[in-house]
């Protein structure tokens, strides 16, 4: 189906029409594509690896050279962190259990934030008056320091699992709302005029025009909110001690006991969890919207 004759365009006809289809070039057709792919992988892996090795070197230098031996417990060298935090199964299993607890909190918090964020963004995209009424409160919610809200959440809702999830929702909601709303409103005005010309239903306009145009921005927001949900789970667990022990409670415990090796190992695991969910949504973005998303982001 083409748009050469607008009078024959049927918005409800099942088709493979895609707003970005015309710009998609099949990967791997150009000569040297494999070499380019290998060079791309090396270019994306080697720089962060080099920075990581540099950080480890600085860590060793501070721990073994700069610090007085009597104060070395404040920053144990990397091999000690590995031996005590990861190689010792008792300590490592405790941290894995805590990370699993925090992962469940982050998952439910992110899921609720996604559903609520999509709903708010869709409603605001359909009426300017609704956007003007709701958006300022979303900004206010984002501007309030989460550490000021956490005690109130504990007073009102208790200190268990649901309160931790609520902290995640509050932290992760704003990027989803903003990016989804921006994406929905970024659809080409000419295409909007075409849909209006053919008296397309509001739902048809959302499904066939606004949603496809919003996908790159939506996934950008999801990647940000995924990392924030992990932070929210750790913050909530740090303050709410009831229920399963999460990674936040372990961080608090190790800090109080001056157990530097376990503390750094917990920090590394927390970082790994945040990076993992970020990379997952990046991978999902590439699978669902492919090269068109990359071109839409200007890369």
C-alpha positions in Angstrom: 0.0 0.0 0.0 1.3 3.5 -0.9 0.3 7.1 -0.2 0.4 8.1 -3.9 -3.4 8.3 -3.9 -4.6 9.6 -0.5 -8.2 8.8 -1.4 -7.4 5.1 -1.3 -5.6 5.2 2.1 -7.4 3.0 4.6 -6.2 3.5 8.2 -8.1 0.4 9.5 -6.8 -2.0 6.8 -4.2 -4.5 8.2 -0.9 -3.7 6.6 2.8 -3.7 7.1 2.9 0.1 6.7 5.6 1.5 9.0 6.4 5.2 9.4 10.1 4.4 9.4 10.1 1.6 6.9 11.3 3.7 4.0 14.5 4.6 5.9 15.4 1.1 6.9 18.4 -0.3 5.2 18.9 -4.0 5.6 22.0 -4.7 7.8 24.9 -6.6 6.4 24.3 -5.9 2.7 27.3 -3.5 2.3 30.8 -4.9 1.7 32.9 -5.1 4.8 29.8 -5.2 7.1 31.4 -7.9 9.2 34.6 -6.0 9.7 32.6 -2.9 10.6 30.6 -4.9 13.1 33.8 -6.2 14.8 35.3 -2.7 14.8 32.1 -1.5 16.4 32.2 -4.1 19.1 35.8 -3.4 19.9 35.1 0.3 19.9 32.2 -0.1 22.4 34.0 -2.6 24.7 37.7 -1.5 24.8 37.2 2.1 26.1 35.1 1.2 29.1 37.4 -1.7 29.8 40.4 0.6 29.8 38.7 3.0 32.1 37.8 0.2 34.4 41.4 -1.0 34.6 42.5 2.6 35.3 40.0 2.8 38.2 41.3 -0.5 39.6 44.9 0.8 39.4 43.9 4.0 41.2 42.1 1.9 43.8 45.3 -0.1 44.4 47.4 3.0 44.6 45.2 4.7 47.2 44.8 1.5 49.2 48.4 0.4 49.3 50.4 3.6 48.9 48.4 6.6 50.0 46.5 5.2 53.0 48.3 4.6 56.3 48.4 0.9 57.1 46.3 1.5 60.2 43.6 3.1 58.1 43.7 0.6 55.2 40.5 -1.1 56.5 38.7 2.0 55.1 39.6 1.0 51.5 40.7 -2.6 51.1 42.5 -3.4 47.9 40.5 -5.1 45.1 41.8 -8.6 45.7 40.7 -8.5 49.4 37.3 -7.4 48.3 37.2 -10.3 45.9 38.4 -12.8 48.5 36.1 -11.8 51.2 33.0 -10.5 49.3 32.9 -12.9 46.3 35.1 -15.9 46.9 33.6 -16.5 50.4 30.4 -18.3 49.6 28.8 -17.4 52.9 29.2 -13.7 52.4 28.4 -13.9 48.7 25.2 -15.9 49.1 24.0 -13.4 51.7 24.5 -10.6 49.2 22.8 -12.6 46.4 19.8 -13.1 48.6 19.7 -9.4 49.4 20.1 -8.5 45.7 17.2 -10.8 44.8 15.0 -9.1 47.3 15.9 -5.7 45.9 15.4 -6.9 42.4 11.8 -8.0 43.2 11.1 -4.5 44.7 12.7 -2.8 41.7 10.7 -5.0 39.2 7.3 -4.2 40.7 8.1 -0.6 41.2 9.2 -0.2 37.6 6.2 -2.1 36.3 3.8 0.1 38.1 5.7 3.2 37.1 5.6 2.1 33.4 1.8 1.5 33.5 1.1 4.7 35.4 3.5 6.8 33.3 2.1 5.5 30.0 -1.4 6.3 31.1 -0.6 9.8 32.2 1.4 10.5 29.1 -1.4 9.3 26.8 -4.0 11.3 28.6 -1.9 14.5 28.5 -1.1 14.0 24.8 -4.8 14.1 24.0 -5.6 17.5 25.6 -3.4 20.5 26.3 -5.6 21.5 29.2 -5.0 18.1 30.9 -1.2 18.4 30.3 -1.2 21.9 31.8 -3.2 20.5 34.8 -1.1 17.4 35.5 2.4 18.1 34.3 3.4 20.7 37.0 2.6 18.1 39.7 4.8 15.6 38.0 7.6 18.1 38.1 6.9 18.9 41.8 7.1 15.2 42.6 10.4 14.9 40.9 11.8 18.0 42.6 11.1 16.8 46.1 14.1 15.0 47.6 13.3 11.4 48.0 15.0 11.3 51.4 12.4 13.8 52.6 9.5 11.6 51.4 10.8 8.2 52.6 10.0 8.9 56.3 6.5 10.0 55.5 5.9 6.9 53.4 7.0 4.8 56.4 4.6 6.7 58.7 1.7 6.4 56.4 2.1 2.9 54.8 4.4 1.0 57.1 7.9 -0.2 56.5 7.3 -3.4 54.5 7.4 -4.5 50.9 4.7 -2.2 49.6 6.4 0.9 50.9 9.7 0.0 49.2 7.8 -0.5 45.9 6.1 2.9 46.4 9.6 4.6 46.7 10.6 2.9 43.4 7.5 4.2 41.7 8.0 7.8 42.8 11.7 7.8 41.7 11.1 6.0 38.3 7.8 7.7 37.2 9.0 11.1 36.0 11.3 10.0 33.1 8.7 7.6 31.7 6.0 10.4 31.7 8.3 13.0 30.2 9.9 10.8 27.5 6.6 9.1 26.5 4.8 12.5 26.3 7.6 14.0 24.2 7.6 11.0 21.9 3.8 11.0 21.4 3.9 14.7 20.6 6.8 14.4 18.2 4.9 12.7 15.4 5.1 14.6 12.1 2.5 17.3 11.7 2.1 16.4 8.0 1.1 12.9 9.0 -1.3 14.4 11.6 -2.9 16.4 8.8 -3.2 13.3 6.6 -5.0 11.4 9.4 -7.3 14.4 10.0 -8.1 14.6 6.3 -9.3 11.0 6.4 -11.2 11.5 9.7 -9.2 8.8 11.5 -10.4 7.9 14.9 -8.4 9.1 17.9 -7.4 5.5 18.8 -6.3 4.9 15.2 -4.2 8.0 15.3 -2.6 6.8 18.5 -2.0 3.3 17.3 -0.8 4.0 13.8 1.0 7.3 14.1 1.8 8.5 17.6 2.9 5.2 19.2 5.4 4.3 16.5 6.8 7.8 16.6 7.2 7.7 20.4 9.1 4.4 20.6 12.6 5.8 20.6 11.8 8.3 23.3 9.8 5.7 25.3 12.8 3.3 25.4 15.1 6.2 26.4 12.9 6.9 29.3 12.6 3.2 30.2 16.4 2.8 30.4 16.6 5.8 32.7 13.8 4.7 34.9 15.1 1.1 35.1 18.3 2.3 36.8 16.3 4.7 39.0 14.1 1.8 40.1 17.1 -0.1 41.4 18.2 3.1 43.3 14.7 3.3 44.7 14.7 -0.3 45.9 18.0 0.2 47.6 17.0 3.5 49.2 13.7 2.0 50.4 15.4 -1.0 51.8 18.0 1.2 53.5 15.3 2.9 55.5 12.6 0.2 55.8 14.0 -2.7 57.8 10.9 -4.9 57.9 10.5 -8.0 55.7 13.2 -9.5 53.6 16.7 -8.1 53.9 17.6 -6.4 50.7 20.9 -5.0 49.5 20.2 -1.6 51.2 20.0 -3.2 54.6 23.2 -5.1 53.9 24.9 -1.8 52.9 23.8 -0.3 56.2 24.9 -3.3 58.2 28.3 -3.5 56.6 28.9 0.2 57.0 28.0 0.1 60.7 30.4 -2.8 61.3 33.2 -1.3 59.2 33.3 -4.4 57.0 34.8 -2.7 54.0 35.2 -5.8 51.9 31.6 -6.8 52.1 30.5 -3.2 51.7 32.4 -2.7 48.5 31.2 -6.1 47.2 27.6 -5.0 47.8 28.2 -1.7 46.0 29.6 -3.6 43.0 26.6 -6.0 42.9 24.2 -3.0 43.2 26.0 -1.4 40.3 25.9 -4.6 38.3 22.1 -4.8 38.8 21.5 -1.3 37.6 23.8 -1.7 34.6 22.0 -5.0 33.7 18.5 -3.6 33.6 19.9 -0.6 31.6 21.5 -2.9 29.1 18.4 -5.1 28.9 16.2 -2.2 27.9 18.8 -1.1 25.4 18.8 -4.5 23.9 15.0 -4.6 23.9 14.9 -1.3 22.1 17.2 -2.5 19.4 15.1 -5.6 18.9 11.8 -3.9 18.7 12.5 -0.7 16.8 15.9 -1.6 15.2 17.8 0.7 13.0 14.9 3.2 12.7 15.1 4.0 16.4 18.9 4.6 16.0 18.2 7.0 13.1 15.4 8.7 15.0 17.8 9.3 17.9 20.3 10.9 15.4 23.0 8.2 15.8 
